[in-house]
Amino acid sequence: MRKGKFRYVSWLRTVLLAVSVALVINQFGIALSVVNGTSMRPTLEDGDRLLINKFHFMFNQPHRGEVVTFKDPSKEGRYLVKRVVGTPGDKIAIKQGILYRNDKVVKEPYIDTEIEDGDYGPVVVKEHCIFVMGDNRHRFASRDSRYDSVGQVSDSLLEGRVEWIVWRPSLEDYF
């Protein structure tokens, strides 16, 4: 009887340790996330499963061009995924459908249309903040730093950097 009890306690300890390690990794290391919406088209599609690197911003600052996830400043428990287009000190403006950073046209091979939401700025990105935009530049397609509900994103709201699309459900139609 004692041997059976020892096996049970040992097995329970192993399961608890595994669950604890998984929770710590999910909280501070890597996470899986699902894209909900079309604000990052054509780069990301609705339903894409993403691998998020939460370690990245513990040791690095966000860089222009990175796709990041962050806490939605206007809705508790919700996260947004956007592209970094400006870092502290950058002057951001949109004129006639074209993004300018520090008075120079930004080449954006990841978008498929000009910006349709009208002119914006110029604004200077504050210290400890980033300016983000969705890759879908059709009118009203992305709630991003141009809108008061998001604004410039504080470093404290960053969750992680998108590393990979783990699974794209829309590809199932091809197989």
Beta strands, then each sheet from edge to edge (+ up, - down):
strand 1: 30-34
strand 2: 49-53
strand 3: 67-71
strand 4: 79-86
strand 5: 91-95
strand 6: 98-101
strand 7: 104-105
strand 8: 120-124
strand 9: 129-133
strand 10: 153-154
strand 11: 158-167
sheet 1: 1+ 2- 11+ 3- 4+ 9- 10+
sheet 2: 7+ 6- 5+ 8-
end
